[in-house]
Amino acid sequence: MWTRITAVESIPVREGRSVELADREIAIFNLGGRFAAIDAQCPHRGGPLCDGIVTGGQLKGHAVVCPLHGWKIDLDSGAVLKPDVSVRVETYDVRVDGGIIEVDIPCARKRAA
Ligand code: FES
């Protein structure tokens, strides 16, 4: 279910914001020309991925570095790139409709922005 989140201007380029939807917290990132959404909690110890540093670019792909201990998460696949562990966070489809960011969440119920 596509759920309207916020205006595109609300998330600066190369930054993230979190939102609670359907009993989960999701981090949405502005990658400059497109957006990405993943589960907001780091799979290491639950760090806030929305506050991480966004790395990469259109050619290399984008990732976020967790602000707590530096795990690096691919923003398209959700795979942990660093360290070398077989862990993945959930990813969500994102689109922009009329200047509003929308995220595809099964049975979404928006609780807070
Ligand atoms: S909680 Fe994210 S790297 Fe430790």
Residues whose N, C-alpha, C, O or C-beta is under 5 A from the ligand:
A	BS01	FES	C42 H44 R45 G46 G47 C66 L68 H69 G70 W71
